[in-house]
Structure formats: C-alpha cells, structure tokens
C-alpha cells in the first residue's frame, strides 16, 4: 500500500473542503469548480507522471493542481487573486497552471485544450523527447468538434497522447439523457483506430497501474489512448419538495460553494458518501476507517498550520 497515495487523496479532499468553507463565506471573486469525487484519478495521474511529461487540464482542475502542489496556501492565495498565489493571482481557477510540476496549460474554453495538446505532443515528438502528453476533459467536452478533430490530428501525426475523459454524466445542470443522444466513446475513438479503456470504482492504486502501463506503451509505440473515467462529482443536493418534484428537484454540483459539504471540525466530515462514488470511502474499505481518520487528523492539522 502506497502511503503517499492515501495521504494525497485525503489531503486533496480536506483542501477542497477548506476552499469550500471560504467560498461559503463569500471570499472569492472568481468562479471555482470543485472536484469532490475526482480525487482518485487526480492522484493516480500525478503519481504516474515522469519529469518530462506534460499535462493539459480543463476548467475543473482543482484536484489535479492540488495533487501536484505540496501546499494548499499558494492555490488558495491564487483564488483570492493575491500576489502570493501560485501564479501571482493572474490566472485564478479555471486557467490555473503549475509549469514546475508538469501542468502547462488549463483552459476555461470547453475542449480547447485537446487541440493545444496535439501541438504540445507534436513538439515533443520533433524534439525526440521521452515525454507523454496527458490531456483532460469531461463528457461535455467530447461533444465539441475540437475533440474529434484533435483525435484525428493526433492519430495522423503518430503522437504519444493519453486522453482522459472524466464522465460524471452532467454538463452544467443537464444530465446526458436530457441534453443529447448517447455517445459510445469506445466506438467513437475506435473509428479512428485509437485504443480505449474504461475505468471506474475510484481505486487509485488500480488507476495508477493502468496509467503507468499505457503511458509507457504510448511512448514505445507512438500511440494514443483514450481513458474514460466513470465518476460522480459530489456536493449535490435536492431542492425543497414541490408539486412538480415531490421529492425535491435533484441538483448536481457544477460550480460555486456546495451547501452539502461542511467542515465542522469533526474529521469524519471528509466522508461525503458511504459508497464507491466517494474515493475516501474506497480508502476506508482498503485500509480501514481508523487508519483513514488518523491520516486525516494529521493532514488537517498541517493544512491549518499553513495559514497561521
């Protein structure tokens, strides 16, 4: 059991909860897309990276930036638009990068980063660099023309790219079934001869093994892999019951402060669900609840000490 993976997942959860508390206090002037439920894939990707690799993110990038940064304060300060922020308060949330830690691009424009990733991967190929390019998107981004066009270009140029699609089944307040016909991502990418892998269950250790293997295969064979991660973005809620919605209309979390996530001082708050949709619950099943809480208590103490 890799203790660093356990610590990173817990740290990212608690860090996001601290950001959420500040958000509820009205401290931020910018939109922030929290990623409760995305911690396992973010940590697995971070641990799979080598020094030369490049990562290009989308607007919901907080979990990945936290995975790559050893401290919360520079990111919190960036969200507060302070000079002490990770990027001197110039990029805020949706475009946050960390060049020293492999994150070279994040875009607030949906699917924009796929075409940029094609250019980055081409540059690495021309330099004969042993570097893989990882690019992230959501299920909404794969509806954009840039997604398909970039796959065609990547494949035509024989680039080494790992495309990761986080499929939480929601775009803004619309579920897939409300906004479009089903898209079979496996068939879509297979139509241009791109390898497809689907993962789910929030097991960061399994995810790390898969990403490490396909990273090497991508470099060895100049191949593109598309990894669809099935997950849930937590922090959702139900509105008060009405005649139209007797049980209350379901509202999936998209951006802003989550009213259903609270950091009260009880360390058990970090459990948002007791099922496999929550990476913290998955850790509990792997190492035991007491072990998770012991790690969480130390990490929470360390996080609070950053702001003294």
Secondary structure, 3 states (H helix, E strand, C coil): CCHHHHHHHHHHHHHHHHHHHHHHCCCCCCCCCCCCCCHHHHHHHHHHCCCCCEEEECCCCHHHHHHHCCCCHHHHHHHCCCCCCCCCCCCCCCCCCEHHHCEEEECCCCCHHHHHHHHHHHHHHHCCCCCCEEEEEECCHHHCHHHHHHHHHHHHHCCCEEEEEEECCEECCEEHHHHCCCCCHHHHHHCCCCEEEEEECCCHHHHHHHHHHHHHHHHHHCCEEEEEEECCCCCCEECCCCCCCCCCCEECCCCCCCCCCCCCCCHHHHCCCCCCCCHHHHHHHHHCHHHHHHHHHHHHHHHHHCCC
